[in-house]
Amino acid sequence: MKIIHLQAADSEGPTAAELAEIQQEWPLIAAELDLLDAEIAYINAGPAASALDRRRIRRAERQVLAVTRELADSDVLTDGAA
């Protein structure tokens, strides 16, 4: 019988660079979570979904696109400076 030794999960935490990347991408993560919340509310409303529910989804989609554009623009600027 082989025993597989796994390192403890707490011995391998994210590096400072990984944490910085997560921090930079956090606005996109938050925007995507807002979109997911809007979609869940719409699905749960079922046939009773209102125009306001649909508007909330469209607004959240636009926010995801706006944040994605901002991140893409900042990546271009960062890559060009390197």
Secondary structure, 3 states (H helix, E strand, C coil): CCCCCCCCHHHCCCCHHHHHHHHHHHHHHHHHHHHHHHHHHHHHHHHHCCHHHHHHHHHHHHHHHHHHHHHHHHHHHHHHHC
